[in-house]
């Protein structure tokens, strides 16, 4: 029953992302969601998945908040006169606490999807993620924000 409910939620998410709530698109989303659940069935048990749903929703909420906030900041920066004088681009080395490939990949993707930032590379020893920011007045604060935000939430989601 739980997998059915999750498949329905994934179908609704699929329809919301594609912007089409037709019957065919909902069925396609249900099939894709069901196949996705089948692929990860051994890694995620039903009880464990139910326990993680609030953590996943918390991560999604944080991402949406950061997405809107950073989009607004980039908008203000781009529309301001003398934008070239206000830019403070930089590349930082973010020390990773996340260890698994899935955690690092998700972190890199969330950073890249947030306007004004871009994940550039992961160090060969997987201890650092290189991040480019369009505007970075305080390097230490940015590292702290990523560590206490996206990375902390991702580690919560992936903890056993």
C-alpha positions as CSV (number, residue, x, y, z in Angstrom):
1,X,0.0,0.0,0.0
2,X,2.8,2.4,0.9
3,X,4.6,1.8,-2.5
4,X,1.3,2.5,-4.3
5,X,0.9,5.8,-2.4
6,X,4.5,6.8,-3.2
7,X,3.9,5.9,-6.9
8,X,0.9,8.1,-7.0
9,X,2.8,11.0,-5.3
10,X,5.6,10.5,-7.9
11,X,3.1,10.6,-10.7
12,X,1.7,13.8,-9.4
13,X,5.2,15.2,-9.0
14,X,5.9,14.2,-12.6
15,X,2.8,15.9,-13.8
16,X,3.6,19.1,-11.9
17,X,7.2,19.2,-13.2
18,X,6.0,18.6,-16.8
19,X,3.1,21.0,-16.4
20,X,0.6,18.6,-17.9
21,X,-2.0,16.9,-15.8
22,X,-3.5,14.8,-18.6
23,X,-4.5,11.2,-17.9
24,X,-1.7,9.9,-20.2
25,X,1.0,12.0,-18.5
26,X,-0.2,10.9,-15.0
27,X,0.0,7.2,-16.2
28,X,3.5,7.9,-17.6
29,X,4.5,9.4,-14.3
30,X,3.0,6.5,-12.4
31,X,5.0,4.0,-14.6
32,X,8.2,6.0,-14.3
33,X,7.7,6.3,-10.5
34,X,7.0,2.6,-10.2
35,X,10.0,1.6,-12.2
36,X,12.2,4.0,-10.1
37,X,10.9,2.4,-6.9
38,X,11.5,-1.1,-8.3
39,X,15.1,-0.1,-9.1
40,X,15.8,1.1,-5.6
41,X,13.7,-1.5,-3.7
42,X,16.7,-3.3,-2.2
43,X,18.4,-0.1,-0.9
44,X,15.3,1.4,0.7
45,X,13.0,-0.7,2.8
46,X,9.4,0.4,3.2
47,X,9.6,1.3,6.9
48,X,12.9,3.1,6.4
49,X,11.4,5.1,3.5
50,X,8.4,6.2,5.5
51,X,10.8,7.4,8.2
52,X,12.7,9.4,5.7
53,X,9.8,11.2,4.0
54,X,9.8,14.1,6.4
55,X,13.6,14.5,5.9
56,X,13.2,14.4,2.1
57,X,10.4,17.0,2.3
58,X,12.6,19.2,4.5
59,X,15.4,19.0,2.0
60,X,12.9,19.8,-0.9
61,X,11.6,22.8,1.1
62,X,15.1,24.1,1.8
63,X,15.9,23.8,-1.9
64,X,12.8,25.7,-2.9
65,X,13.5,28.4,-0.4
66,X,17.1,28.7,-1.6
67,X,16.0,28.7,-5.2
68,X,13.6,31.6,-4.7
69,X,16.0,33.6,-2.5
70,X,19.0,33.2,-4.9
71,X,16.9,33.9,-8.0
72,X,15.8,37.1,-6.3
73,X,19.4,38.0,-5.4
74,X,20.6,37.3,-9.0
75,X,17.7,39.4,-10.4
76,X,18.6,42.4,-8.2
77,X,22.2,42.0,-9.1
78,X,21.5,41.8,-12.9
79,X,19.1,44.7,-12.9
80,X,21.3,47.0,-10.8
81,X,23.2,49.7,-12.6
82,X,26.9,49.2,-12.8
83,X,26.5,45.4,-12.3
84,X,30.1,44.8,-13.4
85,X,31.3,46.8,-10.4
86,X,29.2,44.9,-7.9
87,X,30.1,41.4,-9.0
88,X,32.5,39.5,-6.7
89,X,32.8,36.1,-8.5
90,X,34.9,33.4,-6.8
91,X,35.6,29.7,-6.7
92,X,35.9,28.1,-3.4
93,X,36.9,24.7,-2.2
94,X,34.1,23.3,0.0
95,X,35.2,20.6,2.4
96,X,32.9,17.6,2.1
97,X,31.4,15.7,5.0
98,X,29.2,13.8,2.5
99,X,31.0,10.6,1.6
100,X,28.8,8.5,-0.8
101,X,28.6,9.2,-4.5
102,X,24.9,9.7,-4.2
103,X,25.3,12.3,-1.4
104,X,28.0,14.2,-3.3
105,X,26.1,14.1,-6.6
106,X,22.9,15.4,-5.0
107,X,24.8,18.2,-3.2
108,X,26.6,19.2,-6.4
109,X,23.3,19.2,-8.4
110,X,21.4,21.2,-5.8
111,X,24.2,23.8,-5.8
112,X,24.2,24.0,-9.6
113,X,20.4,24.3,-9.8
114,X,20.5,27.3,-7.4
115,X,20.9,30.5,-9.4
116,X,24.3,32.2,-9.0
117,X,26.2,29.1,-8.1
118,X,27.8,26.3,-10.0
119,X,29.5,23.1,-8.9
120,X,32.7,22.9,-10.9
121,X,34.4,19.7,-9.8
122,X,35.1,17.2,-7.0
123,X,38.6,16.7,-5.9
124,X,40.2,13.3,-6.8
125,X,40.1,12.2,-3.1
126,X,36.4,13.3,-2.8
127,X,37.2,15.6,0.1
128,X,36.3,18.9,-1.6
129,X,33.7,20.2,-3.9
130,X,34.8,23.2,-6.0
131,X,32.0,25.8,-6.2
132,X,31.8,28.9,-8.4
133,X,29.6,31.8,-7.1
134,X,28.6,34.8,-9.0
135,X,28.8,36.9,-5.9
136,X,30.8,35.9,-2.8
137,X,31.4,38.7,-0.3
138,X,32.3,36.2,2.5
139,X,33.9,32.9,1.7
140,X,33.6,31.5,5.2
141,X,29.9,32.3,5.4
142,X,29.2,30.6,2.1
143,X,30.9,27.4,3.3
144,X,29.0,27.6,6.5
145,X,25.7,28.1,4.7
146,X,26.3,25.1,2.4
147,X,27.4,22.9,5.3
148,X,24.5,23.8,7.6
149,X,22.0,23.8,4.8
150,X,22.1,21.4,1.8
151,X,24.9,19.2,3.1
152,X,23.4,18.7,6.5
153,X,19.9,17.9,5.1
154,X,21.4,15.5,2.5
155,X,23.4,13.6,5.2
156,X,20.1,13.3,7.2
157,X,18.3,11.8,4.3
158,X,21.0,9.3,3.5
159,X,21.8,8.2,7.1
160,X,20.9,4.6,7.8
